[in-house]
Amino acid sequence: MNFPAQPEKFSVVIITLNAAAQLAGCLQSVAFADEILVMDAGSCDGTPEIAARWGARVISQDWLGFGRQKQAAVAAAANDWVLCLDADERVSESLASNLRSTLAAPPLPAYRMARCNRFMGRWLRHGEGYPDWSLRLFNRRHARWSDDDVHEKVVCATPAGKLMGDLLHESAETLDDYLAKQNRYTTLQAETLFQRGRRATAAHLVLAPLFRFVKFYLWRGGFRDGVPGLVHIAIGCFNSFYKYAKLWAMTRERHL
C-alpha cells in the first residue's frame, strides 16, 4: 500500500534590525510555518522580544551585509526548506495556500513569488513595482544567498518555479526615509561595481535612467499607477544616475 508523502517541513527566516514597528504583522502572516527563525543584528527597540512572543527562535548576529546575513540565517534554520522574508513583508492568504500545497510534494528546489509593493499609500500593480518576481522559497541544499552587500539574490543551479499569490511589501517608511535608504543603496551598489573593476562613462549616466524609464513606465505600464507610480519610477531613474555618478567619482578619487 502506498501512503501519501509527508509535506516538507519549512522554516521562515527573517533578518532584523530595529524592526519592531513591522515585525508582528510579518510573523502573524506565517504563523503556519514549522519554524520561524529571526536573526537580529543588535536591535534596541524590542524587536527580539516581539519575535519571541510570537514563538520565533531568536539568534543574535553582528551585521555581515545583506547577502551574508541572510545566508547565515538560512544555515541556522532547522529545516532544509526555507522561506526568506523581510520584516515589512506579509504572506497573503492565497500565497500561503499555494505554498502549503506545493510543499506537499515539491517538484522543484526553488520558487519565485510575485512581490506587490505599497508605495505612497497605493499598491503598485504595474511597471517596476509589480509583479517584481522574487525567489524566496528554496531548498538550501540546492540554492543559497549571494554574498552581495546590497541587491543580494538567491543563486540556484536549476530554473525556479512560480507560486501564485502575492508577497505583500507593506513598508511604512516615509518618503524621506525611502529616499535616504536609496541613497545608501546606490553608494553600496557603486562600491560593489568599483570592486568588480567596473567603470562609469557619460553614456551610463544618460542611457541607464532613460532605458529604465522607457522599460518600466512606458512599456510595462507604470503610468497606470498614477502619481505614486510616477514618483516610484522617477526615484528609480535617479538611482540609476546616482549609482553611476558615484562610481565615476570613486574611480576619479581613488586613482588620483
C-alpha positions in Angstrom: 0.0 0.0 0.0 1.3 3.5 -0.9 1.0 6.1 1.7 0.9 9.8 0.8 4.2 11.6 1.4 4.5 13.9 4.4 4.6 17.6 3.4 8.1 19.1 3.5 8.7 21.0 6.8 9.9 24.5 6.2 11.4 27.4 8.2 10.7 31.1 7.8 13.9 33.1 8.2 13.9 36.8 8.8 16.8 39.2 9.4 16.1 42.2 11.6 17.5 45.4 12.9 15.1 47.7 14.8 12.0 46.3 13.1 9.6 46.4 16.0 7.1 48.5 14.1 6.7 46.0 11.2 7.6 42.6 12.6 4.3 41.5 14.3 2.4 41.7 11.0 5.0 39.6 9.2 5.1 36.9 11.9 1.3 36.7 12.1 1.1 36.0 8.3 3.5 33.0 8.7 2.1 31.5 11.9 1.5 28.3 9.9 5.3 27.6 9.4 7.0 24.7 11.1 9.7 27.1 12.4 10.2 30.9 12.5 13.8 32.0 12.9 14.7 35.7 13.5 18.3 36.6 13.2 18.7 40.0 14.8 21.7 42.4 14.3 21.5 44.2 17.6 18.1 45.9 17.8 17.4 48.3 20.6 13.7 48.8 20.0 12.3 45.5 21.4 12.5 43.5 18.2 13.9 40.3 19.7 11.2 40.4 22.5 8.4 40.8 19.9 9.8 37.9 17.9 10.0 35.7 21.0 6.4 36.5 21.9 5.3 35.2 18.6 7.2 31.9 19.2 10.1 32.6 16.9 13.6 31.3 17.7 15.9 34.4 18.0 19.6 34.4 17.2 21.9 37.4 17.6 24.4 38.1 14.8 26.5 41.1 14.2 25.8 42.6 10.8 27.6 40.8 7.9 26.0 42.6 4.9 22.6 41.7 3.4 23.6 38.6 1.5 25.9 37.1 4.1 23.4 37.9 6.9 20.6 36.1 5.1 22.7 33.1 4.3 23.7 32.8 7.9 20.1 32.8 8.9 19.3 30.1 6.3 22.2 28.0 7.6 20.9 28.3 11.1 17.4 27.1 10.2 16.1 23.8 11.5 14.7 22.7 8.0 16.2 22.5 4.6 13.2 24.2 3.0 13.3 27.9 3.9 11.1 30.9 3.1 13.1 34.1 3.4 11.2 37.3 4.3 11.9 40.9 5.4 10.2 42.2 8.5 7.9 44.6 6.4 6.6 41.8 4.2 3.5 39.7 4.7 2.4 36.4 3.1 -1.1 36.8 1.6 -3.7 34.1 2.2 -3.5 32.9 -1.5 0.3 32.7 -1.4 0.1 30.8 1.9 -2.3 28.3 0.4 -0.2 27.8 -2.7 2.9 27.4 -0.7 1.4 24.7 1.5 0.1 22.7 -1.5 3.4 23.0 -3.3 5.4 21.7 -0.3 3.2 18.7 -0.1 5.3 17.3 -3.0 7.6 20.0 -4.4 8.8 19.1 -8.0 11.4 21.9 -8.0 14.0 23.1 -5.4 13.2 26.8 -5.6 10.2 29.1 -6.2 9.6 32.7 -7.1 6.6 34.7 -5.9 5.1 38.0 -7.1 6.0 40.8 -4.7 3.5 43.6 -4.5 4.8 46.9 -3.2 2.8 49.5 -1.3 4.2 53.0 -2.1 2.9 56.4 -1.1 -0.3 54.7 0.1 -1.0 52.7 -3.1 -0.4 49.1 -4.1 1.6 49.3 -7.3 0.3 46.9 -9.9 2.3 47.8 -12.9 5.7 49.0 -14.0 8.7 48.3 -11.8 6.5 47.8 -8.7 4.7 44.6 -9.9 5.0 41.7 -10.2 8.6 42.0 -9.0 9.2 38.3 -9.1 11.4 37.3 -6.1 13.0 34.0 -5.4 12.3 33.4 -1.7 11.3 29.8 -1.1 14.0 27.2 -1.7 15.7 24.1 -0.5 19.1 25.2 0.9 20.8 22.0 -0.3 20.3 23.4 -3.9 20.3 27.2 -3.5 21.9 29.9 -1.4 22.0 33.7 -1.0 24.8 35.6 -2.8 27.4 37.4 -0.8 26.4 40.9 -2.2 26.2 43.7 0.4 23.1 45.1 -1.4 20.7 43.8 -4.0 21.5 40.3 -2.9 19.9 37.4 -4.7 19.3 33.7 -4.3 21.6 31.6 -6.5 20.2 28.3 -7.8 21.7 25.9 -10.3 18.3 24.9 -11.7 15.3 27.0 -13.0 12.9 28.1 -10.3 9.1 27.6 -10.4 6.5 30.2 -9.6 4.0 30.3 -6.7 0.6 32.0 -7.2 -0.4 34.7 -4.7 1.3 37.9 -3.7 4.0 38.6 -1.2 2.9 41.9 0.2 5.6 44.5 0.9 3.9 46.8 3.4 6.6 49.3 4.0 5.6 52.0 6.5 8.6 54.3 5.8 8.1 57.9 4.9 9.2 59.3 1.5 12.1 60.9 3.3 13.2 57.6 4.8 12.8 55.9 1.4 15.0 58.4 -0.3 17.6 58.2 2.4 17.6 54.4 2.0 18.0 54.7 -1.7 21.0 57.0 -1.2 22.7 54.3 1.0 21.9 51.6 -1.5 23.3 53.5 -4.5 26.5 54.0 -2.6 26.8 50.3 -1.8 26.0 49.5 -5.5 28.7 51.8 -6.7 31.2 50.4 -4.3 30.4 46.8 -5.4 30.8 47.8 -9.1 34.1 49.5 -8.3 35.4 46.5 -6.5 34.5 44.4 -9.6 36.5 46.6 -11.8 33.5 48.3 -13.5 33.9 52.0 -14.6 31.2 54.6 -15.4 31.0 56.7 -18.6 28.8 59.5 -19.7 26.8 57.0 -21.6 25.9 55.2 -18.4 24.7 58.3 -16.8 22.4 59.3 -19.7 21.2 55.9 -21.0 20.7 53.9 -17.8 18.0 56.2 -16.4 16.4 56.6 -19.9 16.2 52.9 -20.5 14.7 52.3 -17.1 12.0 54.9 -17.7 11.1 53.5 -21.1 11.0 49.9 -19.9 9.1 50.3 -16.7 7.0 53.4 -17.0 6.0 53.2 -20.7 6.5 49.6 -21.8 5.3 47.9 -18.6 2.6 50.5 -17.8 3.9 52.2 -14.7 1.8 55.2 -15.7 -1.3 53.3 -14.7 -0.3 53.6 -11.0 -0.9 57.3 -11.0 1.2 59.8 -9.1 2.8 57.1 -6.9 3.8 55.2 -10.0 5.4 58.3 -11.5 7.3 59.1 -8.2 8.4 55.5 -7.9 9.9 55.3 -11.4 11.4 58.8 -11.1 13.3 57.8 -8.0 14.4 54.6 -9.7 15.8 56.6 -12.7 17.6 58.9 -10.3 19.0 55.8 -8.6 20.4 54.6 -11.9 22.0 58.0 -12.4 23.4 58.3 -8.9 24.9 54.8 -9.0 27.0 55.6 -12.0 27.8 59.1 -10.9 29.1 57.7 -7.6 31.1 55.1 -9.4 32.6 57.7 -11.6 33.5 59.8 -8.6 35.0 56.8 -6.8 37.2 56.0 -9.8 38.5 59.6 -10.1 39.1 60.0 -6.3 40.9 56.7 -5.8 43.0 57.0 -8.9 44.3 60.5 -8.2 
